[in-house]
Amino acid sequence: MNRKRNVMLVLLSLILVLSACGNKTVPNGTLSETSSQPTELPPTPTMTPELPKVLTVCTAEDPGNLFRYEGRMSPAKKTVFTAIYADELLFASQPAYGSSEVVRFAADVKPGMNVLNSSGEVTVLKEGTLIFPMAESQLGEPAAWTAAEPARMMQISVEFKLAPGLTWSDGSPLSSADFLLSFAAANELRHPQELWLIERTASLEAPDDATLVWTGIPGFVPVSLAGLILPPLPAAQLGGIDPAEMGSAQAGGEAPMGWGAYRIAERLSGGELKLERNPYFDPAPAYDQALIKVEPDLQQALSGLQNGACDVLDLSYHLEGQGREVLTDLMETGHLVAENFTLTYQLVFGIQPAAYDGGYSAWTAKRQNYFGDLRTRQAIAGCLSAEPIASEILGARLPEGFSLPQFDSLGTLEQAQALLDEIGWLKDDAQPEGARKASGVENVLDGTSFSVSLLSGSSEMDREVSQAVARRLEQCGIEVSSQALPASELYKPGPEGPLFGRNFDLALMSWQPSAAPTCELYRSDAVPNSGNYWIGTNLAGLADAGFDAMCAAVGNAELRQRLAQGADPIAEYLPAIPLMPQISLWAASGRVDLAGAEYFGGLRFWSPAIP
């Protein structure tokens, strides 16, 4: 019994020991069935992802179809193009006269070929066409071309090398085939924006994937070699598509590829666009994304610039039409940037109204020939520019201290009045404040009051300029009655429309900048009349061979050097007086650092100076 009791005690002690050991290891190194799970470690903290930097560009309108050769260029579309294209980076260098890239040669010409005649007009060569013949590498005097003794004409060929490493935003390389496609599409569509260049291009060839050779038509010797090549279209995506249908393609008008700082990531509702960094563009732009946000209401857009809803207000808001108080606030709280100081806003003289086309008689004409004498136009130019209208209007509208260029004067007020006296437009001593009256003025009946009408548009800017013109001319003794018309009436086609029907005394006109010299607006062949269905830009009706020849020389690199330095056909013949630049303003919030940034038709998105 004692032995049994001792065995039981040993077994009981062993059980108690094992129970007490609990989770301890046993000699063979295995865990006991009663061991617990390892203690859990505290969670590792995760980094909050950094939010992308987004530049929000507000625009007043839906950019719409983004096909580059669609024929319309709205300010909103220009904003998108600035982001996805970088036209200035396409070529390794800009060819220049005197370099090996530019070749002049004497071309044999044949009847039926398109040439540029001695007046600078694109025409079909035939017997008697006036041309500048080429002899001993020089242009001779104008001569009539004849098959009996055919003369050669100068032709220009320019080689362009694509910048190395250029790629589309999908990573595929740009090649010369892309440029051939854009030229073919533009040539097929023939919209006004590209037509001037297309008509003067004889051929565009691609010797290899990185080289383009542009050749002009005989007689065309461009002053500037920039812009002779139209920006490319992606041949891999759009090749084989009819140009009229390219705008409907995804890579054409919906989400076109570019080679600029950004690429289109998504088209949102209401015409808005989400852009993302183009990973193939170097240097990387400062912002990860750009949002093109449509906000039609100007007041909402201005508020958005303050509260962060907008970082930039683009050109579509036409901020140049706002009052000085608004513009001053934009400049003081952020950035106000002006573009385009080209004097495209002009006062056009009704030199040759359509009523004179059948002949003019001072005795029977409903309107006297006020402006047929160049000296009269010169006197008026002096009246208007003695104190430049641009300085007055812009100086009163733009914030104080805003930098403006110097606008030229075409004479003093005293000189202008003396010239009017010399012509025979005299002040009436009995009514010294009244309009001058004709006394011996050529083609004007004696006693005719110098009293004329001035047509303009109905915008606030038109009203201000119209009033400034009237004030200055009244100082010179010329009475002016101003009439503002809606655009639909002012620009109505001829013969009914006052401008294109050439039925006005004076008119304020604003022309779009063009690749062509401004003087081409007033060439003899551009007079709207019944013979050309009233289509033309020479609303003044000026028809002067001397003007045409001078304009042709201004646009010809070989002939331009023969002119006096700074020669300007418009200033010499005065079909119109340049008055104002049609400036364009855009604004950026103070949150956007523009220090050192560059501009190209708006904010240059890719500038690394923008944080």
Buried (B, 14 or more C-beta within 10 A) or exposed (E): EEEEEEEEEEEEEEEEEEEEEEEEEEEEEEEEEEEEEEEEEEEEEEEEEEEEBEBBBBBBBBBBBBBBBBBEBBBBBBBBBBBBBBBEEBBEEEBEBEEEBBEBEBBEBEEEBBBBBBBBBBBEBEEEBBBBBBEEEEBEEBBEBEEEEBBBBBBBBBBBBBBEEBBBBBEBBBBBBBBBBBBBBBBEBEEEBBBEBBBBBBEBEBEEEBBBBBBBBBBBBBEEBEEBBBBBBBBBBBEEBEBEEBBEBEBBBBBBBBBBBBBBBEBEEEBBBBBBBBEBBEEEBBBBBBBBBBBBEBEEBBEBBBEEBBBBBBBBBBBBBBEBEBBBBBBEEBBBBBBBBEBBBBBBBBBBBBBBBEEBEBEEBEBBBBBBBEBBBBBBBBBBBBBBBBBBBBEEBBBEEBEBEEBEBBBBBEBBBBBBBEBBBBBBEEEEEBBBBBBEBEBBEEEBBBBBBBBBBEBEBBBBBBBBBBBBBBBBBBBBEBEBBEEEBBBBEBBEBBBBBBBBBBBBBBBEEBBBBBBBBBBBBBBBBEEEEBEBBBBBBBBBEEBBBBBBBBBBBBBBEEBEEEEBBBBBBBBBBBBBBBBBBBBBBEEBBBEEBEEBBBBBBBBEEBE
